[in-house]
Structure formats: C-alpha cells, structure tokens
C-alpha cells in the first residue's frame, strides 16, 4: 500500500486505467492511502509518507502529516519537524503542528 505514495501521477493513471478504481482520482487515492497507513502505524510507511509531505497537492501533504503524527516514531516526528520549516499551507501546517504537539 505504501508503494502507491511513491508512484508518479502518470504511473498511477496507468496502474488504475481500466479498473474500477480509475474514477477515484489521484488526490482521493493518495489521501485514503495516507489515512490507512496512519491507522496501521507501521514504521515502514514513514519514508513514503515523509516523501508525500512535499507532494504538490496540499490535501495529500496534510493527510501524510496526519499519518506521520499517528505513527509517532522518531523518524516520523523528525519528518514533521523538517516539514514545519518549509510548509506554506495553513491547513498542512496545522496537521504538522498537531502531530508534533502530541509528542509531549
């Protein structure tokens, strides 16, 4: 599942073409992927979620931040802290801060 976050827009379109999932669209698919990964709380999802923190879509970035906040490992919190210094979207920053804030 976490491999979906590493796919380009073109790769996702090709992967989903002709399937029942084609209608869902990239944003919805990646947002849902982030939610599932956050609920699973698996350490192996940290790297793909951290990479999603720089996705062009703020919805994907916000959900990646939420998921990292749920995983709560040292690497997940480090990724959130790093993203907090460069993120410009208020909604994404809010999710980042919530994830970091819960660490205390």
N, C-alpha and C positions, 0 to 999 in steps of 0.2 A: 504493500500500500504506500509506504513512504517513498517508493521509487517514482510515483506519479508526480511528486513535487519537483523532481529533477528533470522532467520532460519539458521540452520547448513547446511553445504554442502549436507549432507545425506538427511536432511528434504526437501531441495529444489529439489533434484533429485527425491525423492519420490512424492513430490507435482506435479512436472511437467511431470513425466513419463506418456507416452501415450497421452500427449496433443500436440497441435500444437506448444506450447512454448518450448518443450523439446530440440529442436535444438539450442536454443539461448545460452545456457550455463550460468553458474553461474556469471562469470565476467560481461558479457553483461547485464544480467538481473539486477544485483545489481547496475551497473553503470547507467543504464537507470532509475532505481528506484531513485537513488540519484538525478539525473537531474530533474525528475518530482517533487520530494519533494522540491528541491531548488526553482523551479519555482512556486510551490504552496505557499511557505513561511509560512508554518504552524508551530507554536510553538511546537505542539505535536510531530513533527518529529525530534526535537533536540536530544532527548535521543537516538533513534535508529541511527541517523547519527553520534552522538558522539561515539557510540559503534563501528560504522563502521570505525572510524579513527584508529582502531587497527586491522583491517582485515589483513589477510596475503597477500592479493593482493594489490599492490600499486595503481593500477588503481581504485579500489574501494575506497581506502583511499583518493586519490586525488579528486574524484568526491564527496565524503562525505564532504571534506573540502570546495570545491566549494559551495555545497549546504548550508552548515552552514554559509558561507560568504554571501549568498543571504538572509538567514533568518534574520541574523543580530541582534538577541535578545541578551540580556546579557548572557544567558546560552550558546548560540551558540558561541559567541566570547570567552567566558571562555574556552569552549572545544577546540577551535582553539589555544588559548594561551597555554593550557596544552600540546596539541599535538606538538606544536612547539619545546618543550624542549626534546622530545624523538624521533621524526621522523628522519629517516636517508635517505630517498629517496629524492633526489633533486627536482624531479617533484612534489612530495607531499608537500614538504616544500614550494615550490613556490606558490602552491594553498593556503596553510595556510597563508603565508605572504600576499598574495593579499587580502584574506578575512579580515585579521587583519588590514592591511594598509588602507583599505577603511573606517575604523571606524572614522577616523579623518575628 
